Amino acid sequence: MIAISRKDKLVSVAVMGEFTLDDYREFEREMLAVLPEAGKVDVLMDLRDMLGYTLDVAWEEIRFSRSHADDFGKIAIVTDEQWMIWTAWLSRLFIHADLRVFDEDAQALEWLTGQAVETMQTVESSYSTLIAASQLITHLSDPNWIIFDCRHDLADFDAGESSYGESHIPGARFAHLDRNLAGVKNGRNGRHPLPHPKDMAAWLGSQGVANDSQVVAYDASGGIFAARLWWLLSWLGHDKVAVLDGGWQAWAMAGYPATTEPPELTPREFYASAASGAVDVNFVHSHLQQASMRLLDARAADRFAGENETLDPIGGHIPGALNRSYKNNLDQQGRFKPADVLRREFQEMLGSGSPGQIVHQCGSGVTACHNLLAMEIAGLSGSRLYPGSWSEWCSDTRRPIATG
């Protein structure tokens, strides 16, 4: 098992137990995501808790090092005598990097950063978009890390809570889309209107969230419900919130622990900042067909066209909207695509426009958060959410509708 964290161009990797091919491929995915942004990458690799490695890892290292021989600056290995032969093997593979071996991570960090350990910032930064299962596993016992299970089924109100009761990540609280992540419906404000900021802050505090907490959300639907909680916390000014990449499936496939027991909650105070990042129906209506607003609809193409509508009484879309299904943000494994891929895809849709012109919507302001999160991952910050979305828009027959 490995744990990976990143700060700027420094990637820290800790190997615990057997170093498997799946672990190495996770390391490789992280490197490929960092390289386009950082150029040369520095690596801190802690092997002190490694028990062994498989032969296929060695073959992968040969392949990867040949392809990226010039992409690494400094490599610091923290290990004992047990893995010195393997360290020598690494030095022969990454021949263009400055590779050194240390007994303690403090010494390695000082060499990598050029700063005394006492004055430097911690290498592990907070998470504000995505977190991998291998990163989350190392923080299960941290009381300041708050995990939310957001599993849900739009066709079955109780399905998510039932799944939570059967098995969930240890320490996770359950967040229900309709009860906890939405406000009161009046028939005209959509299927999942925003909760009042004070109500949302009070509920978060009751679950043990404070303003310095690191929050992690997960679901079993590609991140669409977890992204809703991610956006709500961002809306309230809390940046330390991330979605578990790959969700419940990634956690289970890694063989990480699960439980049926709910956590013991210690309520804390959560203070919301001024809510921002949302627009209302009047804003959307007054900016239709204007260059200052570009609507991006996250629903499937058929619902966008007005076909096979099963959730709302009327099919179609808001005039002028573009369609990008949230599913386009994911790869075949159900994880988010690399940042550079997402950036290229969204920029093709944006053209010469800026992220601040984008207003995200969907059926009820849930899957739209997935597109908003994808843009943040891509480094395209500043887009906004229309929470009422199609379900609010179509509730008034005087508003224009487009199909096809």
TAMOBEL-V222112 format. One record per pair of residues at least 24 apart in sequence whose ideal C-beta (glycine too) atoms are under 7 Angstrom apart, sorted by sequence separation. I is the first residue (numbers start at 1). J is the second residue. D is the distance in Angstrom with one decimal. If there is no record, write none. Layout:
I:J:D, I:J:D
This chain:
2:26:6.4, 73:97:6.5, 74:98:4.9, 75:99:4.3, 76:100:5.9, 77:101:4.9, 78:102:5.1, 147:171:5.5, 148:172:6.4, 149:173:7.0, 217:241:6.9, 223:247:6.0, 297:321:4.6, 301:325:6.4, 365:389:4.8, 2:27:6.3, 72:97:4.0, 73:98:6.8, 147:172:4.2, 148:173:5.4, 149:174:5.1, 150:175:4.9, 152:177:4.5, 215:240:6.4, 218:243:7.0, 222:247:6.9, 295:320:6.1, 297:322:6.8, 300:325:5.3, 324:349:6.4, 355:380:4.3, 358:383:3.8, 359:384:5.2, 360:385:5.2, 361:386:4.3, 364:389:5.4, 4:30:5.1, 69:95:6.8, 70:96:5.4, 76:102:5.9, 78:104:6.8, 147:173:7.0, 149:175:6.8, 214:240:4.8, 215:241:4.2, 216:242:5.5, 217:243:5.5, 218:244:3.7, 295:321:3.8, 296:322:5.5, 297:323:5.1, 298:324:6.5, 299:325:6.7, 355:381:6.2, 356:382:4.1, 360:386:6.8, 363:389:5.8, 69:96:5.3, 78:105:5.0, 148:175:4.4, 211:238:6.8, 213:240:6.7, 217:244:7.0, 220:247:5.5, 295:322:6.7, 298:325:6.4, 322:349:6.2, 355:382:4.3, 356:383:6.9, 359:386:5.2, 362:389:5.1, 363:390:5.1, 364:391:4.7, 6:34:6.4, 65:93:3.9, 216:244:5.9, 219:247:5.4, 220:248:4.3, 294:322:6.8, 296:324:5.7, 298:326:4.5, 355:383:4.9, 361:389:4.1, 362:390:6.9, 363:391:5.6, 9:38:3.8, 43:72:6.5, 65:94:5.6, 218:247:4.9, 219:248:6.7, 220:249:6.3, 346:375:5.7, 361:390:6.6, 8:38:7.0, 11:41:5.9, 13:43:6.7, 41:71:6.3, 45:75:6.9, 47:77:6.4, 48:78:6.1, 78:108:5.2, 140:170:5.7, 218:248:5.7, 289:319:6.9, 15:46:6.9, 19:50:5.6, 40:71:6.2, 41:72:5.7, 42:73:5.1, 47:78:6.7, 48:79:6.1, 62:93:6.6, 140:171:6.0, 288:319:6.0, 289:320:5.0, 9:41:5.5, 10:42:4.8, 11:43:5.3, 12:44:4.5, 13:45:4.9, 14:46:4.4, 15:47:5.5, 40:72:6.4, 41:73:6.8, 42:74:4.4, 43:75:4.8, 44:76:5.0, 45:77:5.3, 46:78:4.6, 47:79:4.1, 48:80:6.2, 61:93:5.8, 76:108:3.8, 200:232:6.2, 288:320:5.8, 342:374:5.2, 346:378:5.7, 9:42:5.9, 16:49:4.6, 18:51:5.7, 21:54:6.1, 24:57:4.9, 40:73:4.1, 50:83:6.6, 10:44:6.7, 15:49:6.7, 17:51:5.2, 18:52:5.4, 19:53:3.9, 20:54:5.8, 173:207:4.9, 284:318:6.9, 346:380:5.7, 15:50:4.1, 21:56:4.6, 76:111:6.1, 201:236:6.4, 237:272:6.4, 342:377:5.8, 343:378:3.9, 21:57:5.9, 24:60:5.0, 28:64:5.8, 35:71:5.6, 47:83:4.9, 76:112:5.3, 200:236:6.4, 236:272:4.0, 237:273:2.7, 342:378:3.9, 343:379:6.1, 236:273:6.2, 343:380:6.5, 19:57:5.8, 74:112:5.5, 336:374:6.6, 339:377:5.3, 21:60:6.5, 197:236:6.0, 236:275:6.1, 339:378:5.4, 235:275:5.2, 339:379:6.4, 235:276:6.8, 326:367:4.5, 329:370:6.1, 336:377:5.9, 235:277:5.2, 329:371:6.8, 234:277:6.7, 235:278:6.5, 318:361:6.9, 326:370:3.8, 326:371:5.7, 329:374:4.1, 181:228:5.3, 324:371:6.2, 177:225:5.7, 181:229:5.9, 169:218:7.0, 177:228:6.8, 181:232:6.2, 312:363:6.3, 311:363:5.6, 175:229:5.8, 208:265:5.4, 207:265:6.2, 208:266:5.3, 210:268:4.1, 46:105:6.0, 208:267:6.5, 209:268:6.6, 210:269:6.4, 211:270:6.2, 294:353:5.9, 208:268:5.6, 210:270:5.9, 211:271:5.9, 44:105:7.0, 146:207:6.7, 206:267:5.2, 209:270:5.1, 146:208:5.6, 205:267:5.8, 296:358:5.5, 298:360:6.6, 146:209:5.1, 205:268:5.6, 294:357:4.9, 299:362:5.2, 44:108:5.6, 205:269:5.5, 293:357:6.1, 294:358:5.4, 295:359:5.4, 296:360:5.3, 297:361:5.7, 298:362:4.1, 299:363:5.7, 44:109:6.7, 205:270:4.0, 292:357:6.2, 297:362:6.3, 204:270:4.5, 293:359:5.6, 295:361:6.0, 146:213:5.0, 148:215:6.8, 150:217:5.2, 152:219:6.7, 44:112:6.0, 144:212:6.6, 150:218:6.6, 151:219:4.8, 299:367:6.8, 144:213:5.5, 145:214:4.9, 146:215:5.1, 147:216:4.9, 148:217:4.7, 149:218:6.4, 150:219:4.5, 151:220:5.0, 201:270:5.0, 298:367:4.3, 42:112:5.3, 144:214:6.3, 201:271:6.8, 298:368:4.7, 145:216:6.7, 201:272:4.1, 200:272:7.0, 298:370:6.2, 318:390:7.0, 152:225:4.7, 298:371:4.8, 317:390:6.8, 151:225:6.9, 150:225:4.1, 197:272:4.9, 284:359:6.7, 296:371:6.0, 318:393:5.6, 150:226:4.6, 197:275:4.8, 312:390:6.1, 44:123:6.9, 150:229:5.6, 312:391:5.1, 136:216:5.9, 279:359:5.7, 314:394:4.3, 148:229:5.8, 313:394:6.9, 319:400:5.1, 169:251:6.0, 312:394:5.8, 319:402:4.4, 194:278:6.8, 131:216:5.8, 249:334:6.1, 316:401:4.3, 317:402:5.5, 316:402:5.9, 127:214:6.5, 170:257:5.6, 246:333:6.7, 247:334:6.9, 314:401:6.8, 316:403:4.5, 126:214:5.8, 246:334:5.7, 315:403:6.8, 169:258:6.5, 170:259:4.8, 246:335:4.7, 168:258:6.4, 173:263:6.4, 245:335:5.0, 167:258:4.5, 168:259:6.6, 245:336:5.8, 171:263:4.9, 167:260:6.2, 166:260:6.7, 165:260:6.6, 151:248:6.6, 306:403:3.6, 305:403:6.1, 306:404:7.0, 305:404:5.5, 10:112:6.2, 224:326:6.0, 284:386:5.5, 222:327:7.0, 279:384:5.4, 26:132:6.8, 278:384:6.3, 277:384:5.4, 278:385:5.1, 279:386:5.4, 281:388:5.4, 26:134:6.1, 136:244:6.2, 222:330:5.4, 277:385:6.2, 278:387:5.6, 12:123:5.1, 128:239:5.0, 131:242:4.2, 133:244:6.5, 281:392:5.7, 12:124:6.9, 128:240:6.5, 130:242:5.7, 222:334:5.5, 281:393:6.6, 10:123:6.2, 128:241:6.8, 129:242:6.0, 130:243:5.7, 131:244:5.9, 132:245:5.6, 133:246:6.5, 126:240:4.4, 128:242:6.2, 131:245:6.7, 285:399:6.7, 127:242:3.7, 130:245:4.5, 7:123:5.3, 133:250:4.8, 5:123:6.5, 7:125:4.8, 133:251:4.9, 5:124:4.3, 137:256:5.4, 133:254:5.0, 133:256:6.2, 4:132:6.5, 4:134:6.1, 5:135:6.2, 243:373:6.4, 3:134:5.4, 4:135:6.0, 2:134:5.4, 3:135:5.8, 1:134:6.4, 3:137:7.0, 3:138:4.4, 228:366:5.1, 231:369:4.1, 230:369:6.7, 225:366:6.7, 228:369:4.9, 231:372:6.0, 224:366:6.0, 227:369:4.1, 224:367:4.8, 227:370:4.6, 230:373:5.9, 224:370:5.0, 227:373:4.7, 223:370:6.0, 231:385:6.4, 154:311:6.7, 191:363:7.0, 192:364:4.2, 191:364:3.8, 192:365:5.5, 190:364:5.2, 192:366:5.8, 190:365:6.4, 194:387:4.8, 193:387:6.5, 193:388:6.7, 190:387:6.9, 190:388:4.0, 189:388:5.8, 190:389:6.0, 191:391:4.4, 190:391:4.2, 190:392:3.6, 189:392:5.6, 188:392:6.9, 130:336:6.1, 188:395:5.0, 187:395:6.8, 129:373:6.5, 129:376:5.3, 130:377:6.4, 129:377:4.9, 36:340:4.6, 33:338:5.0, 32:338:6.6, 33:339:5.9
